[in-house]
Amino acid sequence: MKKILIVGGGTAGWMTAALFGKLFQGLYDIELVESEAIGTVGVGEATIPAIKKYNDLIKLDEAEFMRRTQATFKLGIEFIDWIRPGHRYIHGFGVIGQDWEWLRCHQYWLRANERGQARPFADYSINTAAGLANKFMHARADMLESPIGHIAYAFQFDATLYAKYLRSLAEHHGIRRTEGRIVDVATTRDGDIASVTLEGGQVVEADFFIDCSGFRGLLIEQTLKTGYDDWSRWLPCDRAMAVPCKRTEPLIPLTRATARDAGWQWRIPLQHRTGNGLVYSSRHIDDDGAEALLLANLDGEQLANPNKLRFTSGKRRKMWNRNCVALGLAAGFLEPLESTSIHLVQSAAVRLVRMFPNGATDQATIDEFNRQEDFEWERTRDFIVLHYWANERDGEFWKYCRTMELPATLQRKIDVWRSNGRIFREDEELFAEESWIQVLIGQGIMPRSHDPLVAIKSDEQISQFLGNIATTIGRCVDVMPTHDDYVRNYCPADLIQ
Ligand SMILES: Cc1cc2nc3c(=O)[nH]c(=O)nc-3n(C[C@H](O)[C@H](O)[C@H](O)COP(=O)(O)OP(=O)(O)OC[C@H]3O[C@@H](n4cnc5c(N)ncnc54)[C@H](O)[C@@H]3O)c2cc1C
């Protein structure tokens, strides 16, 4: 194992290159081929907190990274009109209230709610309360007794600028970039990938290949014919349209997802502009209708023509096949409702480093890698499907979603939740209990009862416990700076790039 070739220079390609460059420290000869003429998707703008681990691994300075990518902070996602028009809730990152004795905070809230004594669930999350008030600050490590010690965050950024920034780091670590369009892929007699040929005839050989070529899956699908698990029966949206508009004030620390007639619309506030997009089902609305709907719902001046994309939700049958691993859109696509795609790149790239072959690839390692990938993708899919299924909206699209048969893994989770309000995070499942709880309650799926141990406390004690949490969170939010001010002081970007 001497030479690694990364095919593709989108977010996935450069994230992989920067990570390999940093962690492999020159152990392998690493080259990346990309074609400017083909270009990148480049619309991924919202992330989840785990991205901080990736940024730490490659030693990014946070303020510098945010300046260079026009980034803002993200405390969670605001879901508007998902159950029915007029309803909204937030999936905030981080903890909800605090545990008490054996139980999580929401168990006491369920009891108080039964008695009509609970405040909105949002009042027990520092992230949600701060997001709604447009406030932000970093968590204070010296204040772990306070909600201020538990603020969790991710970023909203310009993915094209992120890839550009990562490219400079990767090249600094010795990754070679070759410009050119791959027109042919050669395999060995055994069926492994041997080399790629560029327009103009240059042949690039390697021992191991990372396919980051985007939806086309140049190596993993077009060459190795790996196959695709189509999940569109659960995630029927198959088109997206992205369009930037002028930045509007205030700069909120939340990604917004608003349900529409046949899909949903995102709104992601960055420093230099706001990213918008519509994700929709082409069986329920045509492209012209979708474009009109998107453009009618921008809250700033439109800055470019819509970028139109087609996809099929799902994933490759094997992310690692022979001497090739697919990452990013080449590996599959889960729509951006919970901002998970960049995370799935990061997680697979780190997993690959941890399982990197020592010499020849062995099937046991490949199978284990694929098993872990399948698990992560399936559980992430389930979390996204939950949002669609739990709705009372009008229209054929939403009716289909609420009557579809759920994946068994999701149905089991909902059934356990419905009995006593319990959620169990399995293995390395991406979303923690707090995320499931907020979305289940947010989407109106209420359990029949709560944990019996709640009865150890009197209603008065519970009311006092919950009241204290909400009051403390309210006080903390009052003293936090606004998100606009925080960004302006901490990581101001040049507004025109
Ligand atoms: C509508 C939409 C919204 C999204 N929103 C989010 C979000 O909010 N959060 C999030 O985490 N993720 C999001 N994503 C996903 C995110 O954009 C992608 O995961 C990420 O951009 C990775 O893309 P990629 O690098 O795999 O592919 P691409 O960006 O398509 O890059 C492919 C690369 O391969 C190269 N290439 C292809 N063919 C050849 C060839 N023949 N020869 C040479 N080079 C070639 C191209 O030049 C390019 O460099 C979104 C995706 C879509 C479609």
The ligand as an ORCA input file, in Angstrom:
! r2SCAN-3c Opt
* xyz 0 1
  C     -29.717     19.843     -1.994
  C     -28.613     19.463     -1.077
  C     -28.492     20.104      0.152
  C     -27.484     19.735      1.046
  N     -27.408     20.331      2.268
  C     -26.531     19.862      3.174
  C     -26.466     20.397      4.483
  O     -27.160     21.349      4.829
  N     -25.593     19.845      5.351
  C     -24.788     18.812      4.993
  O     -24.064     18.310      5.844
  N     -24.782     18.325      3.750
  C     -25.637     18.824      2.841
  N     -25.647     18.324      1.567
  C     -24.686     17.330      1.182
  C     -23.380     17.972      0.846
  O     -23.552     19.017     -0.076
  C     -22.534     16.884      0.232
  O     -22.476     15.808      1.100
  C     -21.169     17.382      0.028
  O     -21.191     18.548     -0.725
  C     -20.338     16.347     -0.577
  O     -20.406     16.373     -1.962
  P     -19.360     15.508     -2.721
  O     -18.021     16.075     -2.450
  O     -19.603     14.096     -2.390
  O     -19.761     15.651     -4.257
  P     -19.578     16.855     -5.279
  O     -19.680     18.171     -4.633
  O     -20.535     16.561     -6.396
  O     -18.095     16.709     -5.831
  C     -17.769     15.749     -6.814
  C     -16.332     15.956     -7.268
  O     -15.989     14.918     -8.172
  C     -15.397     15.479     -9.321
  N     -15.647     14.607    -10.463
  C     -16.800     13.988    -10.800
  N     -16.645     13.300    -11.943
  C     -15.363     13.469    -12.334
  C     -14.604     13.048    -13.444
  N     -15.120     12.289    -14.431
  N     -13.316     13.442    -13.540
  C     -12.754     14.223    -12.577
  N     -13.430     14.657    -11.494
  C     -14.718     14.304    -11.401
  C     -16.048     16.839     -9.470
  O     -15.265     17.698    -10.243
  C     -16.109     17.273     -8.009
  O     -14.861     17.810     -7.643
  C     -26.592     18.716      0.663
  C     -26.682     18.114     -0.591
  C     -27.673     18.479     -1.465
  C     -27.761     17.801     -2.807
*
